[in-house]
């Protein structure tokens, strides 16, 4: 009947039709609560999700606002009820039109601040309703995952607004989720798996905020710094260690894009901005590798000796690459892509041997049973340095650099 009077006969405008639909939905959801019937609630809410776009003749801002209001006002219906499917329908009612509207704005190349605000409201409704309903549900995993779906429009808002606004919204979401995680004991239902899901979601939001706000030459060092900090601060939390590893992998990938490995094999001219970014990210790459391995090794669990050895070997390879990238880049910035390149490689080989000597000195101060890992690392560095010396340095360097 509502579709007929609005879309077919056009007797009333779309806003009036939405008011009729909201009245029907309110009555149906009230009956569903009084009769303790989740199925009736679904029979009211799900068809309304399909009905509303027909009334408004497509995805409009009016439809988005109506769906957000419907999602918010239907929360009290579920108080004291473990109706996870009704919660899923409410999340879908808010998220589906927003995702479609964001996609339309992206293909139309238009910016829409009202739509961005609606995405923020959807995230607030999703998180707020989850905190309210978590104490009364036995499906906390599903509730946490539905909350992640509810904040998806904020993570995709860059499709419709400027990068700065999108980055600020993602950063705000990350900060809010992190705050909930840190004070999770004060919210019934949050500790446990919900806290882990929210932690992972905060990490994803922070990653999106950094990559959206900054170009690679800034994003790379920033992600590596975040990896080192998270690895140290969250060394006792599995999700934090995983987030640190993810930040490090993506940051290292960004680092490789503007400082590729082939630039270490032949003289390559670099800009000052790229060079400075490479120097900073090389230091942070080595630091994050050590911090991540230490967080996994010192996690308080029994770690097999062979696994520890593999982890430190991987960290050693990353450190060797970072040191070489630092010395070669510094040499090029100081002395140009000629003699500076040769000086950088000379310094890299000397640094490799110095690191091997430091590992041997460290091993000498350890009990005999604990020496295997640093001794193996030192021998590996010596072998790598000798291979570099004979296979690259003596064939590439000349003059005083070869002598040194």
DADAQUI-V803933 format. One record per residue. PSI is psi in whole degrees, -180 to 180 (none if undefined). Layout:
psi
PSI
PSI
This chain:
psi
-42
-43
-41
-47
-17
-52
-42
-56
-18
43
-31
160
165
-43
-40
-40
-39
-35
-43
-46
-40
-37
-45
-44
-43
-44
-42
-42
-35
-44
-39
-40
-44
-35
0
49
104
-33
-39
-41
-41
-39
-22
-47
-44
-48
-30
-33
-35
-33
-43
-45
-29
-40
-43
-1
48
-178
103
169
-32
-44
-44
-46
-41
-44
-39
-44
-42
-42
-39
-46
-14
-5
-46
-26
-29
-2
127
2
135
71
80
-32
-35
-38
-40
-41
-37
-41
-42
-37
-34
-38
-43
-52
-32
-43
-42
-43
-40
-41
-41
-44
-37
-46
-25
-5
44
147
143
100
-32
-41
-38
-41
-39
-37
-40
-42
-40
-40
-41
-44
-42
-47
-45
-45
-34
-45
-34
-39
-16
-42
-24
11
147
-6
65
-32
-48
-40
-42
-41
-37
-34
-41
-40
-34
-28
2
-40
-35
-39
-21
8
-15
-17
-21
-5
175
155
-37
-46
-44
-42
-41
-40
-42
-40
-39
-42
-44
-43
-41
-45
-39
-39
-42
-40
-43
-33
32
-28
-23
-13
114
134
-16
-43
147
-137
-34
-42
-39
-42
-43
-36
-47
-39
-38
-39
-42
-43
-41
-41
-45
-40
-43
-48
-29
-38
-33
152
174
-37
-19
-38
-39
-58
-36
-42
-39
-38
-42
-39
-45
-44
-46
-38
-38
-47
-33
34
-19
4
129
-44
-40
-41
-40
-39
-41
-42
-41
-45
-43
-42
-46
-42
-40
-38
-41
-41
-42
-28
-39
-2
70
157
-33
-19
-16
-10
-18
147
128
129
135
153
162
-42
-46
-39
-45
-41
-39
-42
-47
-46
-28
-44
-46
-30
-45
-44
-43
-35
-45
-45
-41
-44
-42
-39
-37
-39
-39
27
-2
6
160
117
130
143
-39
-36
-41
-42
-42
-42
-46
-31
-42
-44
-39
-41
-41
-42
-41
-44
-42
-42
-44
-44
-40
-51
-42
-43
-43
-40
-42
-41
-36
-47
6
176
11
-94
-29
-38
-45
-42
-38
-42
-36
-46
-36
-46
-42
-39
-39
-47
-39
-41
-39
-44
-40
-39
-41
-41
-39
-41
-34
-23
-1
158
154
-36
-19
12
-11
-42
-53
-34
-43
-41
-42
-43
-39
-41
-40
-46
-43
-41
-41
-39
-44
-41
-48
-30
-22
-58
-52
-20
-13
-45
160
166
-141
-26
-40
-42
-47
none
